Each structure stands twice: as structure tokens, then as C-alpha cells.
């Protein structure tokens, strides 16, 4: 008498309540991890509790990556990147304080070029208005350079 191949394998054996519960727990973990949406979770859960054999349970977890039970899962905190290393003998706080000088000096340079072009176009030297742009640059430079530690 020949038996069905499914019955010869493990799949033809009747599944118990503990087996259905274990699959339900894995489905819940997959839902918590975001691997299943709520609708798909409900469908698979109904199929799990309606399963009679191990073969009925087999297809429910096949497409899910190995889930880790919540009791054994660990969340690793994100680590911040290491701070940039400063050159020997330089104070990194001073370097950060002076980062604004370059871009602001660029603004002053653009304003000076605009003044120069308009002065050449008019044929006479106009009022040097970019000097007003130099005042905050000079005050900020000396204030941050000499007034910080006092």
C-alpha cells in the first residue's frame, strides 16, 4: 500500500495548538517589524488557526525573513560619527568660530566688484559703499579672535 508523499513527510502530520500559536507569534513579530501590513497579518493569522497539518502552516512564513522573537531582539543605538581631527597645535573651537569669515568675505568681494563695475561704467569714482560691508566683518573678526576668552 503506497502512502501519499505529503503524508510520508513531516507536512502530513497534524499540527497542534502550540504549533499554531508559535506561527501566530512569528506573524505578530513580523507585523511589529513592519514586514507585514495589518490586512496580510489578519489573513495569515486566520489561515494559521485554521491549519490542520504542518503543510498548511508551511506557506505562512516562507516569504518572511527569519524573525527574531521580541524577547531576544536587541535594538542597537546609532553611533555618532567621530569628530574631525584637528591639526597639531590648533584649537578646534577657534577653527569653528572662524568658519563664517570666508563666506562673508566673499560677499564683501562681490559688493566691491559691483561698486568697481558701476564706477567704471559711470566714468567717475562713486561713493565706496562696500565699506559698510567691511565694518561687520572687521568687528566680527576681531571680536571672535580677541574677545572670546576674556
C-alpha positions, 0 to 999 in steps of 0.5 A: 500500500503506497502512502501519499508523499505529503503524508510520508513527510513531516507536512502530513502530520497534524499540527497542534495548538502550540504549533499554531500559536508559535506561527501566530507569534512569528506573524505578530513579530513580523507585523511589529517589524513592519514586514507585514501590513495589518490586512496580510497579518489578519489573513495569515493569522486566520489561515494559521488557526485554521491549519490542520497539518504542518503543510498548511502552516508551511506557506505562512512564513516562507516569504518572511525573513527569519524573525527574531522573537521580541524577547531576544531582539536587541535594538542597537543605538546609532553611533555618532560619527567621530569628530574631525581631527584637528591639526597639531597645535590648533584649537578646534573651537577657534577653527569653528568660530572662524568658519563664517569669515570666508563666506562673508568675505566673499560677499564683501568681494562681490559688493566691491566688484559691483561698486568697481563695475558701476564706477567704471561704467559711470566714468567717475569714482562713486561713493565706496559703499562696500565699506559698510560691508567691511565694518561687520566683518572687521568687528566680527573678526576681531571680536571672535579672535580677541574677545572670546576668552576674556 
